Amino acid sequence: MDVRRRSIIGTSLAVVVAMGLSACGGGGDDSSASKTVRVTLANHVWTENIKKALPEFEKQTGLKVELTQLGEDQLSDQYNVKLNAGSSDLDVMMYRPLQEGKLFAKNKYLEDLSDQVKSNKDWDFADFQSGPVEATSYEGKPVGVPIITEQEVLYYRKDLLAKAGLSAPPKTLDELKAAAAKIKAAQPGVAGFVARTGKSPAVTQFSSFLYSFGGDFVDGSGKATVNSDAAKQAYAFYGGLIKDNGPANVSTDMSWPEAMAIFTQGKAAFYTEANSLYKNATDPAKSKVSDTVGFAPFPAGPAGSKPYNIPSWALGINSSSENKSNAWKFIEWATGKEQTLAQQKAGVPSARTSVWANPEGTATYPKDLVEAIAASTKDGVGHDRPLVVKVPEAREIVGQPIVDAITGKDAAAAADTANAAFQKFLDDEAK
């Protein structure tokens, strides 16, 4: 799950700080390389945490980090221009493995990190979970290092469940639907369920419904399957859940900020979303219902509970960079065990196994959220959108039946139309 589009108003910020060579470790000094490492990061809590940590290395200076921070749309625009032009003024890039990773790797924009990840045993590449590593590899070679993982979980209001006489959160999608309907009927002005509704933003969260019904976007041979019986059922269920039990006059352009706002303002009982956003619901400064929020594993469908378990962001090195050695030193530090543990304690779910095994790494997380994440990691699917090069176009196609189902149109017919368009898309991309 990535912080999604329009997650934070895009800003551009350049910060130059000193960072010690000895603190970074790994790799030899390249005297011909620039001592300024140009790092481009997305607006994200991970980035804010890294910015705060950088001054710790000022006493051991040797490199300067020129940090450019951008909103997601601006980040994509910059990458599109500079990478296509073969520009060398990007060294370290924060990117979305499941959104542009395949495109970047196929076009050879990302440096092969096979040697780098083996260069420091203490850094310990084997500590990273296999799923995120697979998602940040291309043709079996690592081209990125996962920094943030996401799984979809169920957010819910404990107080509303108690009022409705429900002793535990729903364990199945059918139970979720029944509980949402019961609470909405008993609580005027409160939706039983809320989730993303925008054609493209909803795809990632809808994916867990799709998998739990037994479907996927493509089959083992790469053929489109968004009109399989399982997919049609998933589209109808997701759309119907929002249409029948969602907020009144719900719009069909909501991404996570809008859906989260409804939940945190006390206007919904259930909300399925990425676990990485949980502090928006539990922080009293952001949420009116912070003391009543609970978390549970994604409810099981006919195929069981199959939420996604993905790396939403990773760090890579621009293959055209002339400062690759120092770029790796930044990545090695930023993704090392010390920084990763600090990020984990700050609420950013990590791809490192060790921080989840460390009680210190989960001490700041709600106990029920840790349990939900453990369940998702065990049974999760390693993608939350079609694994293609042109991801935005694919999401627009497979997301249309979601909107159609929410607005009361025939979900099955919409799925048939989408499948034909998606198959043509896949055929064209394979040419």
C-alpha positions in Angstrom: 0.0 0.0 0.0 1.9 3.5 -0.9 0.8 6.7 0.7 -1.7 7.3 -2.0 -2.3 10.1 -4.4 -3.1 13.5 -2.9 -2.0 12.1 0.4 -0.2 15.3 1.3 -0.2 18.5 -0.6 3.0 18.4 -2.7 5.8 20.7 -1.6 9.3 21.0 -2.8 12.0 21.3 -0.2 15.8 21.3 -0.6 17.8 20.7 2.5 21.5 20.4 2.7 23.0 18.7 5.7 26.3 17.1 6.6 26.6 13.4 6.9 29.7 11.4 8.0 31.3 8.9 5.7 32.2 6.6 8.6 28.6 6.5 9.8 27.4 5.1 6.5 29.8 2.2 6.1 30.2 -0.1 3.1 32.0 0.6 -0.1 35.3 2.4 -0.8 35.8 6.1 -1.2 35.5 7.2 -4.8 37.6 10.4 -5.0 36.2 11.3 -8.4 32.6 11.3 -7.1 30.8 14.3 -5.8 30.8 14.7 -2.0 27.1 15.9 -2.4 24.6 13.1 -2.6 21.4 14.2 -4.3 18.5 12.4 -2.7 14.9 12.7 -3.9 12.2 11.6 -1.5 8.4 11.6 -1.4 6.3 13.3 1.2 5.9 10.6 3.8 6.4 10.2 7.5 9.4 8.0 6.7 11.0 11.0 5.0 10.2 13.3 8.0 11.9 10.8 10.3 15.0 10.6 8.1 15.3 14.3 8.0 15.3 14.5 11.7 17.9 11.8 12.0 20.4 13.4 9.5 21.9 15.9 12.0 23.1 12.9 14.1 25.7 12.4 11.4 26.9 16.1 11.1 29.7 15.4 13.6 31.1 12.7 11.3 30.7 14.8 8.1 32.2 13.9 4.8 29.2 13.9 2.6 26.5 16.4 2.1 23.0 15.3 1.4 21.0 17.5 -0.9 17.5 16.5 -0.1 14.6 17.2 -2.5 11.1 16.4 -1.1 8.1 16.2 -3.4 4.5 15.2 -3.4 3.8 12.0 -5.3 2.5 13.6 -8.5 5.5 16.0 -8.6 7.9 13.2 -7.9 6.5 11.2 -10.8 6.7 14.2 -13.1 10.4 14.8 -12.2 11.3 11.2 -12.7 9.6 11.1 -16.0 11.5 14.0 -17.3 14.9 13.4 -15.8 15.1 9.6 -16.2 13.9 9.7 -19.7 16.6 12.2 -20.5 19.3 10.1 -18.8 20.0 12.9 -16.3 22.8 12.3 -13.8 21.6 14.8 -11.3 19.6 12.2 -9.4 21.5 9.9 -7.2 19.1 8.2 -4.7 15.5 7.8 -5.6 12.5 7.0 -3.4 10.1 5.1 -5.7 7.1 2.8 -5.6 8.1 -0.7 -6.5 4.6 -1.7 -7.6 3.7 1.5 -9.3 6.8 2.4 -11.4 9.3 -0.3 -10.4 8.8 -2.5 -13.4 8.9 0.4 -15.8 12.1 1.8 -14.2 13.8 -1.5 -14.2 12.8 -2.5 -17.7 14.1 0.9 -19.0 17.4 0.3 -17.0 16.8 3.5 -14.9 17.7 1.5 -11.7 21.2 0.4 -10.8 21.7 -3.4 -10.2 22.5 -3.6 -6.5 23.6 -7.2 -6.4 27.1 -6.3 -5.3 26.1 -3.6 -2.9 23.6 -5.7 -0.9 26.4 -8.2 -0.2 29.1 -5.7 0.7 28.3 -5.4 4.4 27.3 -8.4 6.5 26.3 -6.2 9.4 23.8 -4.4 7.2 22.3 -7.9 6.5 20.3 -8.1 3.4 18.9 -11.5 4.5 17.0 -9.7 7.2 14.6 -8.3 4.7 11.3 -10.1 4.1 11.2 -12.2 1.0 8.0 -10.7 -0.4 9.2 -7.1 -0.4 12.6 -8.2 -1.7 10.9 -10.0 -4.6 8.9 -6.8 -5.4 12.1 -4.7 -5.5 13.9 -7.1 -7.8 13.9 -7.4 -11.5 14.8 -10.6 -13.4 16.1 -11.9 -10.1 18.4 -9.0 -9.3 17.8 -6.4 -6.5 17.3 -3.0 -7.9 15.9 -1.4 -4.8 15.8 -1.7 -1.0 12.3 -1.8 0.5 11.8 0.8 3.2 8.1 0.7 4.0 5.7 -2.2 3.9 1.9 -2.2 3.9 -0.8 -4.7 4.6 -4.5 -4.1 4.5 -6.3 -4.5 7.8 -9.7 -3.7 9.2 -10.1 -0.5 11.3 -13.2 -0.5 13.5 -14.9 1.4 16.3 -15.0 -0.6 19.5 -17.7 1.5 21.0 -20.1 1.1 18.1 -19.6 -2.6 18.1 -20.4 -2.8 21.8 -23.6 -0.7 21.3 -24.7 -3.0 18.5 -24.1 -6.0 20.8 -21.2 -7.3 18.8 -18.6 -8.9 21.0 -15.8 -9.2 18.5 -14.9 -7.7 15.1 -16.1 -9.5 12.0 -13.9 -12.5 10.9 -15.5 -12.9 7.5 -16.7 -10.5 4.8 -20.2 -11.7 5.3 -20.0 -10.8 9.0 -18.6 -7.4 8.0 -21.5 -6.7 5.8 -24.0 -7.8 8.4 -22.3 -5.7 11.1 -22.1 -2.7 9.0 -25.8 -2.8 8.1 -26.7 -3.3 11.8 -24.7 -0.3 13.0 -25.8 2.0 10.2 -29.5 1.2 11.0 -29.0 1.8 14.7 -26.8 4.9 14.4 -28.2 7.8 12.3 -25.5 9.7 10.6 -22.9 7.0 11.0 -21.9 4.9 8.0 -21.5 1.2 8.6 -18.5 1.1 6.3 -16.2 3.5 4.5 -13.3 2.9 2.0 -11.7 4.4 -1.0 -14.1 5.0 -3.9 -11.9 6.7 -6.6 -11.4 4.6 -9.7 -7.6 4.4 -9.4 -7.1 4.9 -5.6 -9.6 2.2 -4.7 -7.8 -0.5 -6.8 -5.1 -1.2 -4.2 -7.6 -1.7 -1.3 -10.1 -3.5 -3.5 -7.3 -6.0 -4.3 -7.6 -7.7 -0.9 -11.3 -8.3 -1.6 -10.5 -9.7 -5.0 -7.9 -12.1 -3.6 -10.2 -13.1 -0.7 -12.9 -14.0 -3.2 -10.4 -16.2 -5.0 -9.6 -13.8 -7.9 -6.7 -11.8 -9.2 -6.0 -9.3 -12.0 -4.3 -11.8 -14.3 -3.9 -15.6 -14.3 -0.7 -17.7 -14.4 -0.4 -17.3 -18.1 -0.7 -13.5 -17.9 -4.3 -13.3 -19.2 -6.8 -10.8 -17.8 -9.1 -12.3 -15.3 -11.1 -9.3 -13.9 -14.3 -10.8 -15.3 -13.9 -14.2 -13.6 -16.7 -15.3 -11.4 -14.6 -14.5 -8.3 -13.8 -11.0 -9.6 -17.4 -10.2 -10.5 -18.4 -11.3 -7.0 -15.7 -9.1 -5.4 -16.6 -6.1 -7.5 -20.3 -6.5 -6.5 -19.5 -7.0 -2.9 -17.1 -4.0 -2.5 -19.3 -1.7 -4.4 -22.5 -2.9 -2.7 -20.9 -2.6 0.7 -20.2 1.1 0.1 -23.4 1.8 -1.8 -25.7 0.2 0.9 -23.7 0.9 4.1 -21.4 3.7 3.2 -21.7 7.5 3.9 -24.8 9.2 2.5 -24.2 10.8 -0.9 -20.8 9.2 -1.0 -18.6 10.5 -3.8 -16.7 8.3 -6.2 -13.4 10.1 -6.1 -12.2 9.4 -2.5 -8.7 8.4 -1.8 -7.4 7.6 1.6 -7.4 11.2 3.1 -11.1 11.6 2.4 -12.0 8.1 3.6 -9.8 8.4 6.7 -11.3 11.8 7.5 -14.8 10.2 7.6 -13.6 7.5 9.9 -11.6 9.8 12.2 -14.5 12.2 12.5 -16.6 9.4 14.0 -18.8 9.0 10.9 -18.1 5.3 10.1 -17.9 2.0 12.0 -15.6 0.0 9.7 -12.8 1.0 7.4 -10.4 -1.2 5.4 -7.1 0.5 4.8 -3.3 0.2 4.8 -1.9 -0.4 8.3 0.8 2.2 7.6 -1.8 4.9 8.1 -2.9 3.8 11.5 -1.6 6.7 13.5 -4.1 9.0 11.6 -6.8 7.0 13.5 -5.1 6.7 16.9 -3.5 10.1 17.3 -5.8 12.3 19.4 -4.6 15.4 17.5 -5.9 13.9 14.3 -8.8 11.7 15.3 -11.9 12.4 17.3 -12.3 8.6 18.0 -8.7 7.8 18.8 -9.5 6.0 22.1 -12.1 3.7 20.5 -10.3 2.5 17.4 -9.5 -1.2 17.1 -7.8 -3.3 14.5 -8.4 -6.7 13.1 -7.1 -9.0 10.3 -8.7 -8.5 6.9 -12.0 -10.5 7.0 -12.0 -13.8 5.2 -13.9 -14.3 1.9 -14.7 -17.5 0.1 -11.0 -18.1 -0.5 -10.0 -17.1 3.1 -8.3 -13.9 4.3 -6.0 -12.8 1.5 -4.9 -9.2 2.1 -1.9 -7.7 0.2 1.5 -7.6 1.8 3.6 -5.3 -0.2 6.5 -2.8 -0.1 4.9 0.6 -0.8 8.2 2.5 -1.1 11.8 1.6 -1.8 15.2 3.4 -2.4 17.1 2.9 -5.6 20.1 4.4 -7.3 19.8 6.2 -10.7 21.8 4.1 -13.2 22.9 7.4 -14.8 24.3 8.7 -11.5 28.0 9.5 -11.4 28.0 9.2 -7.6 26.8 5.6 -7.1 29.3 4.7 -4.4 28.2 7.6 -2.1 24.5 7.0 -3.1 24.8 3.5 -1.8 26.3 4.8 1.5 23.2 6.9 2.0 20.9 3.9 1.3 22.9 1.6 3.5 22.6 4.1 6.4 18.9 4.9 5.8 17.9 1.3 5.6 20.3 -0.1 8.3 19.0 -1.8 11.4 19.3 1.3 13.6 17.4 3.6 11.4 14.9 0.9 10.5 14.2 0.2 14.2 13.7 4.0 14.8 11.3 4.2 11.9 9.4 1.1 13.2 9.1 2.7 16.6 7.8 5.8 15.0 5.0 3.9 13.3 6.4 3.1 9.9 6.1 -0.6 9.2 9.4 -2.1 8.1 10.5 -4.8 5.6 13.1 -6.1 8.1 12.2 -9.3 10.0 14.4 -8.3 13.0 12.4 -5.3 14.0 9.1 -7.3 14.1 10.8 -9.9 16.2 12.2 -7.2 18.6 9.7 -6.3 21.3 11.1 -2.8 21.1 10.0 -2.6 17.5 6.4 -3.3 18.3 6.1 -1.7 21.7 4.6 1.5 20.2 2.0 -0.4 18.1 -1.5 -1.3 19.4 -1.4 -5.0 20.3 -4.3 -5.9 18.1 -2.6 -4.1 15.1 0.5 -6.2 15.6 -1.6 -9.3 15.6 -3.4 -8.2 12.4 -0.1 -7.4 10.7 1.2 -10.8 11.6 -1.8 -12.5 10.1 -1.5 -10.4 6.9 2.2 -11.1 6.6 1.6 -14.8 6.9 -1.2 -15.0 4.3 -0.7 -11.9 2.3 -0.4 -11.5 -1.5 2.7 -9.7 -2.8 0.9 -7.2 -5.0 -2.0 -4.8 -4.7 -2.4 -3.8 -8.3 -1.7 -5.3 -11.7 2.0 -6.1 -12.2 2.5 -4.2 -15.4 4.7 -1.4 -16.8 2.0 1.2 -17.3 0.4 0.9 -13.9 -1.7 4.1 -14.0 -3.5 3.1 -17.2 -4.1 -0.4 -15.9 -5.6 0.9 -12.6 -8.0 3.1 -14.5 -9.2 0.1 -16.5 -9.6 -2.4 -13.6 -10.9 0.3 -11.3 -13.9 1.3 -13.4 -16.1 -1.6 -12.3 -15.6 -0.5 -8.7 -17.1 2.9 -9.5 -19.9 1.3 -11.5 -20.7 -1.1 -8.6 -20.8 1.8 -6.1 -23.2 3.8 -8.3 -25.5 0.8 -8.7 -24.6 -0.2 -12.2 -24.3 -3.9 -13.2 -21.0 -4.9 -11.8 -20.8 -8.1 -13.9 -21.3 -6.2 -17.1 -18.8 -3.6 -16.0 -16.3 -6.4 -15.3 -16.8 -7.9 -18.8 -16.1 -4.5 -20.4 -13.1 -3.9 -18.2 -11.7 -7.4 -18.9 -11.8 -6.9 -22.7 -10.1 -3.5 -22.3 -7.5 -4.9 -19.9 -6.7 -7.8 -22.2 -6.1 -5.4 -25.0 -3.9 -3.4 -22.7 -1.9 -6.4 -21.8 -1.5 -7.5 -25.5 -0.4 -4.0 -26.5 2.1 -3.9 -23.6 3.6 -7.2 -24.6 4.3 -6.1 -28.2 
